[in-house]
Amino acid sequence: MRGSVDGLGSSTPTSTKLPAALAEDDLAQRFVGGLDDVLAPILNVLDCVDAYFDPALTPVDFAQWLSTWVGAETDGTEPEPRLRAAVAAARPAHMPYTVTVTAAERTQER
């Protein structure tokens, strides 16, 4: 499960975006610092969202959930490597229609 990470810094600190009038205000700095602590894990997930959908990189608990999304045939007791392989194998099987750039260009020409 996802949890908090102690000391995780924000990729975009809010304190650097404060207007000049609030940049020197200690209360404002502490307030937005608290917001940064809350938002940092969310921004971190959004920055790395593509890794969550890669069966080789995603955390195990997310891979289990992802297996239900792609229709992987798993029973929840398989070891991690087999789970990841099942998710990777099921993904293409449930996406029979792929759009190529050429097909997309032809559609736009019409």
URQUIHU-V867985 format. One record per residue. N is the residue number from 1. RES is the residue in three letters. PSI is psi in whole degrees, 0 to 359 (* if undefined). NEAR is the number of other ideal C-beta (glycine too) atoms within 10 Angstrom. Layout:
# URQUIHU-V867985
n,res,psi,near
N,RES,PSI,NEAR
N,RES,PSI,NEAR
This chain:
# URQUIHU-V867985
n,res,psi,near
1,MET,153,5
2,ARG,149,11
3,GLY,185,6
4,SER,153,9
5,VAL,115,10
6,ASP,133,6
7,GLY,9,6
8,LEU,118,13
9,GLY,154,10
10,SER,140,20
11,SER,338,12
12,THR,84,11
13,PRO,132,15
14,THR,330,16
15,SER,333,16
16,THR,350,9
17,LYS,2,10
18,LEU,147,16
19,PRO,159,7
20,ALA,324,6
21,ALA,331,8
22,LEU,349,14
23,ALA,330,12
24,GLU,355,9
25,ASP,120,12
26,ASP,318,7
27,LEU,315,8
28,ALA,319,16
29,GLN,317,15
30,ARG,322,11
31,PHE,309,15
32,VAL,335,20
33,GLY,321,13
34,GLY,320,11
35,LEU,321,14
36,ASP,321,18
37,ASP,323,15
38,VAL,319,10
39,LEU,339,17
40,ALA,313,19
41,PRO,325,15
42,ILE,313,11
43,LEU,325,14
44,ASN,317,16
45,VAL,316,12
46,LEU,325,11
47,ASP,332,11
48,CYS,23,10
49,VAL,328,9
50,ASP,328,8
51,ALA,333,13
52,TYR,338,15
53,PHE,7,14
54,ASP,116,14
55,PRO,333,20
56,ALA,337,11
57,LEU,336,13
58,THR,149,17
59,PRO,153,13
60,VAL,316,10
61,ASP,327,10
62,PHE,326,17
63,ALA,322,22
64,GLN,317,17
65,TRP,320,13
66,LEU,328,21
67,SER,328,21
68,THR,331,11
69,TRP,315,12
70,VAL,0,18
71,GLY,30,13
72,ALA,140,23
73,GLU,92,9
74,THR,155,16
75,ASP,2,5
76,GLY,357,8
77,THR,356,7
78,GLU,152,16
79,PRO,162,8
80,GLU,312,10
81,PRO,322,9
82,ARG,323,11
83,LEU,312,20
84,ARG,321,21
85,ALA,321,15
86,ALA,319,19
87,VAL,316,26
88,ALA,324,15
89,ALA,327,13
90,ALA,331,19
91,ARG,308,18
92,PRO,330,10
93,ALA,333,10
94,HIS,10,10
95,MET,65,9
96,PRO,337,6
97,TYR,113,5
98,THR,143,7
99,VAL,124,8
100,THR,165,8
101,VAL,320,7
102,THR,315,8
103,ALA,321,11
104,ALA,321,10
105,GLU,319,9
106,ARG,321,10
107,THR,321,9
108,GLN,333,7
109,GLU,337,6
110,ARG,*,4
